Amino acid sequence: MGIKNFFKNAFGDMKESAKEQHKVDKANLAAVKAESKAQWEEAKAMGDPKRRRAVMQADRDARIADAQKRQADARERIDAVKEKKS
């Protein structure tokens, strides 16, 4: 293989790589734009007091459910340790 073919193949590979990277960059840019739009819409919706209260209540409910699950898991671990001691 001559030096000419080596460089021809190398530059061809770089060209293909650049094309594929461009596709990745375009997809990432589209994802960022969509996320930004979603964030804007969420912020705009939070301006409505009723909507804001509903979202905040749903968040609090989720946190309470998580805390209750953690308590139940802790009780199970305590019971398991007590059974092993007996």
C-alpha positions as CSV (number, residue, x, y, z in Angstrom):
1,M,0.0,0.0,0.0
2,G,1.4,3.3,-1.0
3,I,1.5,6.5,1.0
4,K,-1.1,8.0,-1.4
5,N,-3.6,5.2,-0.6
6,F,-2.9,5.5,3.1
7,F,-3.7,9.2,3.2
8,K,-6.7,8.7,1.0
9,N,-8.1,6.0,3.3
10,A,-7.3,8.1,6.4
11,F,-9.0,11.2,5.1
12,G,-12.0,9.2,4.0
13,D,-12.3,7.7,7.5
14,M,-12.1,11.2,9.0
15,K,-14.8,12.4,6.6
16,E,-17.1,9.6,7.6
17,S,-16.4,10.1,11.3
18,A,-17.2,13.8,11.0
19,K,-20.5,13.0,9.2
20,E,-21.5,10.6,12.0
21,Q,-20.4,13.1,14.7
22,H,-22.5,15.7,13.0
23,K,-25.6,13.4,13.2
24,V,-24.9,12.9,16.9
25,D,-24.5,16.7,17.5
26,K,-27.8,17.4,15.7
27,A,-29.6,14.8,17.8
28,N,-28.2,16.2,21.0
29,L,-29.2,19.7,20.0
30,A,-32.7,18.6,19.2
31,A,-32.9,16.9,22.6
32,V,-31.7,20.1,24.4
33,K,-34.2,22.2,22.5
34,A,-37.0,19.8,23.5
35,E,-35.9,19.8,27.1
36,S,-35.7,23.6,27.2
37,K,-39.2,23.9,25.7
38,A,-40.6,21.4,28.3
39,Q,-38.9,23.3,31.1
40,W,-40.3,26.6,29.8
41,E,-43.8,25.1,29.6
42,E,-43.5,23.7,33.1
43,A,-42.4,27.1,34.5
44,K,-45.2,28.9,32.6
45,A,-47.8,26.4,34.0
46,M,-46.5,27.0,37.6
47,G,-47.7,30.6,37.2
48,D,-51.2,29.4,37.6
49,P,-51.8,29.2,41.4
50,K,-54.2,26.2,41.1
51,R,-51.8,24.3,39.0
52,R,-48.9,25.1,41.2
53,R,-50.8,23.9,44.3
54,A,-51.7,20.6,42.6
55,V,-48.1,20.0,41.5
56,M,-46.7,20.8,45.0
57,Q,-49.3,18.5,46.6
58,A,-48.4,15.7,44.2
59,D,-44.7,16.1,45.1
60,R,-45.5,16.1,48.8
61,D,-47.6,12.9,48.4
62,A,-44.8,11.2,46.6
63,R,-42.4,12.1,49.3
64,I,-44.7,10.8,52.0
65,A,-45.2,7.6,50.1
66,D,-41.4,7.2,49.8
67,A,-40.9,7.9,53.5
68,Q,-43.6,5.3,54.4
69,K,-41.9,2.7,52.2
70,R,-38.5,3.4,53.8
71,Q,-40.1,3.0,57.3
72,A,-41.7,-0.4,56.3
73,D,-38.3,-1.6,54.9
74,A,-36.6,-0.5,58.2
75,R,-39.2,-2.4,60.2
76,E,-38.6,-5.5,58.1
77,R,-34.9,-5.3,58.7
78,I,-35.4,-4.8,62.4
79,D,-37.7,-7.8,62.6
80,A,-35.2,-9.9,60.6
81,V,-32.5,-9.1,63.1
82,K,-34.7,-9.8,66.1
83,E,-35.6,-13.2,64.7
84,K,-32.0,-14.1,64.2
85,K,-31.2,-13.3,67.8
86,S,-34.0,-15.5,69.1
